Amino acid sequence: MQFRQRVYNFSPGPAMLPLPVMKQVQEELLNWRGMGASIIEISHRSKEFEAVLDETEALLRELMRIPNNYKVVFVSGGGQMQFSVVPLNLIALKPARKALFAQSGNFSQRARDEAKKYGTVLDVASSEDTRFDRIPQVPPAAELPRDASFFLITTNNTIMGTQWHTFPDTGEIPLVGDATSELLSREIDVTKFGLVFAGAQKNLGPAGFSVDIVREDLLGKQLPDTPKLLNLAQLASERSLTSTPNTFAIYVVNLVLHWLKEQGGVKAIQKVNEQKAALIYAVLDASKFYKGYALKESRSNMNVTFNLPTPALVETFCADALKAGLYALKGHRYKGGIRASIYNAMPLEGAQALVQFMKEFERTHG
Amino acid sequence: MQFRQRVYNFSPGPAMLPLPVMKQVQEELLNWRGMGASIIEISHRSKEFEAVLDETEALLRELMRIPNNYKVVFVSGGGQMQFSVVPLNLIALKPARKALFAQSGNFSQRARDEAKKYGTVLDVASSEDTRFDRIPQVPPAAELPRDASFFLITTNNTIMGTQWHTFPDTGEIPLVGDATSELLSREIDVTKFGLVFAGAQKNLGPAGFSVDIVREDLLGKQLPDTPKLLNLAQLASERSLTSTPNTFAIYVVNLVLHWLKEQGGVKAIQKVNEQKAALIYAVLDASKFYKGYALKESRSNMNVTFNLPTPALVETFCADALKAGLYALKGHRYKGGIRASIYNAMPLEGAQALVQFMKEFERTHG
């Protein structure tokens, strides 16, 4: 397929970026603000770039209402790099070096497996027995082991299409949220977390880059052999300029945050996100042809997962959808079926186009 | 200053990229190869992106004549991330966990300081006593400690403007080359190294990304707590797709390698690089006004460093140069003065323009 226009891109990540952002990147790529060079061709220590960096942090703080006792750190590598960063920096907070996990999908499992290198890990909740079709029940805070250094959850599960709608109470144990596939998609209370991180490639910008928001009293207890560019205390104290950072990613994130602010901020985009998801879930709920994967109370507003009667129909659905300009709808191999990723950058019209296509497809093949 | 045209950009890094590459990025940013999406908006596991990844490795192998017993690995984070990657992966090659260094500037010092976390470090050569104005003399291989796991050199010293023109013979000890500021600028014999790495932001592409070329028999001895995305053996076996990589960087590197091949490859660009450097060094050698920083036999063809009679003249030089469209000539704070970084992407005309400016400036202020 060859397209002259941009498609509605349902890729789970790297994902579509807002069109106005992409157009601005394109327009100023050769000559940024009259400097005669691209922003990716100037020093990360130039006053021009440092202003972009500072503004990016300020915008994120404003949009997410990040309190002053939290540091914002930009880290090389995506969400999965943080599976190392989190234990390296936090597991020594308590002498037992114990980390707790709630297993809600592939990525929480990967986070746990990586943390094993640095201490003891314990799954205190899991929905694996129902193939992660729901958010697991977490025991009350009083029942959690008190010697744990942190408790990690994946706040939105891209592959499964599930999302934590309320966060567990972990008492004194710092809650760590892997919000890679949902950061800035809804209002969250940062103070419920010791650390929230997100790989950029869903809602924030290009792949290979992460944002970590961490309560400052948790910093400084990193393991002695923590690589310096994964040391959050050092990065925080050096404004993420310990070495040359991914300047392109910071620049694009900056533009995305400006765009989000113009949309009315997180509260406003949350409404649109809920609207988009509700449109698609309504089709699933009204249909005997489509079968939603996630339990209703665990449904994600970022990734809508469902199946069709046969694998052959899944193939036909994806092929026909592509012809209709609806790209990257195939689900993850773990559970097959369809996944529609509808991050912040997906306009309402994209969800509407998908819904229309789904209805027609059911009429033809149902 | 506001420029309508692109300047000659002498930034030490992030550095200028070839204009045809930047134009292609710009042209296809919104719709890559008719997919209706940007290359930074599609899955790293799509067949289209995987083809770019494979081609990038193949081009690098071709241009550098990388033998089959070397793996090419793409790592998140720039050159300095490799200061952790190298000891994490190589220091356990011998039970003594000892690493040797030749100190030729700021970056070799940083590499040594980071390696201390993982074992014993030893400077077997240094030019610090002459403020790194030359490449230090390395003892013969027979005099190096036999229990060392590797020996690291910075093959080109960006800040000082020095370059190793012959590489030390380290016998059985694997030589590690930090070639961040020169990879692909001249023909090198990869087989002289156990590992060569380069952060991308000088000759290869955007910042925050590295290429590691490593002899495969050195892989698999990483320290047990090596973060998985810094584990070269794992990355190599998973084609650098252990997690979502920096897809923008891989794409730009791919275009840069195509461009380099069109220029005639490394041998051809080396000639141009030598020509550019020779033009500027000739002005230094003929002048009593300008004073080169590096000793002649240690001079770099990538970064030409020199001083002027007074700090005030340095300021005037930079300000006047900028007005003439010559950007980012100010030297590093470590040694002051001027630094002209003339990586592969700098055309001969840029060096010529600088030389003309230098002559005029000397005439006016000398």
Boltz contact constraints between the chains, C-beta under 6 A:
constraints:
  - contact:
      token1: [A, 2]
      token2: [B, 34]
      max_distance: 6.0
  - contact:
      token1: [A, 3]
      token2: [B, 34]
      max_distance: 6.0
  - contact:
      token1: [A, 3]
      token2: [B, 36]
      max_distance: 6.0
  - contact:
      token1: [A, 6]
      token2: [B, 36]
      max_distance: 6.0
  - contact:
      token1: [A, 7]
      token2: [B, 36]
      max_distance: 6.0
  - contact:
      token1: [A, 9]
      token2: [B, 37]
      max_distance: 6.0
  - contact:
      token1: [A, 9]
      token2: [B, 41]
      max_distance: 6.0
  - contact:
      token1: [A, 11]
      token2: [B, 42]
      max_distance: 6.0
  - contact:
      token1: [A, 11]
      token2: [B, 43]
      max_distance: 6.0
  - contact:
      token1: [A, 14]
      token2: [B, 40]
      max_distance: 6.0
  - contact:
      token1: [A, 14]
      token2: [B, 41]
      max_distance: 6.0
  - contact:
      token1: [A, 14]
      token2: [B, 247]
      max_distance: 6.0
  - contact:
      token1: [A, 16]
      token2: [B, 41]
      max_distance: 6.0
  - contact:
      token1: [A, 22]
      token2: [B, 30]
      max_distance: 6.0
  - contact:
      token1: [A, 26]
      token2: [B, 26]
      max_distance: 6.0
  - contact:
      token1: [A, 26]
      token2: [B, 29]
      max_distance: 6.0
  - contact:
      token1: [A, 29]
      token2: [B, 26]
      max_distance: 6.0
  - contact:
      token1: [A, 30]
      token2: [B, 22]
      max_distance: 6.0
  - contact:
      token1: [A, 34]
      token2: [B, 2]
      max_distance: 6.0
  - contact:
      token1: [A, 34]
      token2: [B, 3]
      max_distance: 6.0
  - contact:
      token1: [A, 36]
      token2: [B, 3]
      max_distance: 6.0
  - contact:
      token1: [A, 36]
      token2: [B, 6]
      max_distance: 6.0
  - contact:
      token1: [A, 36]
      token2: [B, 7]
      max_distance: 6.0
  - contact:
      token1: [A, 37]
      token2: [B, 9]
      max_distance: 6.0
  - contact:
      token1: [A, 40]
      token2: [B, 14]
      max_distance: 6.0
  - contact:
      token1: [A, 40]
      token2: [B, 206]
      max_distance: 6.0
  - contact:
      token1: [A, 41]
      token2: [B, 9]
      max_distance: 6.0
  - contact:
      token1: [A, 41]
      token2: [B, 14]
      max_distance: 6.0
  - contact:
      token1: [A, 41]
      token2: [B, 16]
      max_distance: 6.0
  - contact:
      token1: [A, 42]
      token2: [B, 11]
      max_distance: 6.0
  - contact:
      token1: [A, 43]
      token2: [B, 11]
      max_distance: 6.0
  - contact:
      token1: [A, 76]
      token2: [B, 76]
      max_distance: 6.0
  - contact:
      token1: [A, 76]
      token2: [B, 77]
      max_distance: 6.0
  - contact:
      token1: [A, 76]
      token2: [B, 208]
      max_distance: 6.0
  - contact:
      token1: [A, 77]
      token2: [B, 76]
      max_distance: 6.0
  - contact:
      token1: [A, 77]
      token2: [B, 229]
      max_distance: 6.0
  - contact:
      token1: [A, 78]
      token2: [B, 243]
      max_distance: 6.0
  - contact:
      token1: [A, 78]
      token2: [B, 244]
      max_distance: 6.0
  - contact:
      token1: [A, 80]
      token2: [B, 243]
      max_distance: 6.0
  - contact:
      token1: [A, 81]
      token2: [B, 229]
      max_distance: 6.0
  - contact:
      token1: [A, 84]
      token2: [B, 227]
      max_distance: 6.0
  - contact:
      token1: [A, 114]
      token2: [B, 228]
      max_distance: 6.0
  - contact:
      token1: [A, 117]
      token2: [B, 225]
      max_distance: 6.0
  - contact:
      token1: [A, 201]
      token2: [B, 244]
      max_distance: 6.0
  - contact:
      token1: [A, 206]
      token2: [B, 40]
      max_distance: 6.0
  - contact:
      token1: [A, 206]
      token2: [B, 248]
      max_distance: 6.0
  - contact:
      token1: [A, 207]
      token2: [B, 244]
      max_distance: 6.0
  - contact:
      token1: [A, 207]
      token2: [B, 247]
      max_distance: 6.0
  - contact:
      token1: [A, 208]
      token2: [B, 76]
      max_distance: 6.0
  - contact:
      token1: [A, 208]
      token2: [B, 245]
      max_distance: 6.0
  - contact:
      token1: [A, 208]
      token2: [B, 246]
      max_distance: 6.0
  - contact:
      token1: [A, 225]
      token2: [B, 117]
      max_distance: 6.0
  - contact:
      token1: [A, 227]
      token2: [B, 84]
      max_distance: 6.0
  - contact:
      token1: [A, 228]
      token2: [B, 114]
      max_distance: 6.0
  - contact:
      token1: [A, 229]
      token2: [B, 77]
      max_distance: 6.0
  - contact:
      token1: [A, 229]
      token2: [B, 81]
      max_distance: 6.0
  - contact:
      token1: [A, 243]
      token2: [B, 78]
      max_distance: 6.0
  - contact:
      token1: [A, 243]
      token2: [B, 80]
      max_distance: 6.0
  - contact:
      token1: [A, 244]
      token2: [B, 78]
      max_distance: 6.0
  - contact:
      token1: [A, 244]
      token2: [B, 201]
      max_distance: 6.0
  - contact:
      token1: [A, 244]
      token2: [B, 207]
      max_distance: 6.0
  - contact:
      token1: [A, 245]
      token2: [B, 208]
      max_distance: 6.0
  - contact:
      token1: [A, 246]
      token2: [B, 207]
      max_distance: 6.0
  - contact:
      token1: [A, 246]
      token2: [B, 208]
      max_distance: 6.0
  - contact:
      token1: [A, 247]
      token2: [B, 14]
      max_distance: 6.0
  - contact:
      token1: [A, 247]
      token2: [B, 207]
      max_distance: 6.0
  - contact:
      token1: [A, 248]
      token2: [B, 206]
      max_distance: 6.0
  - contact:
      token1: [A, 248]
      token2: [B, 248]
      max_distance: 6.0
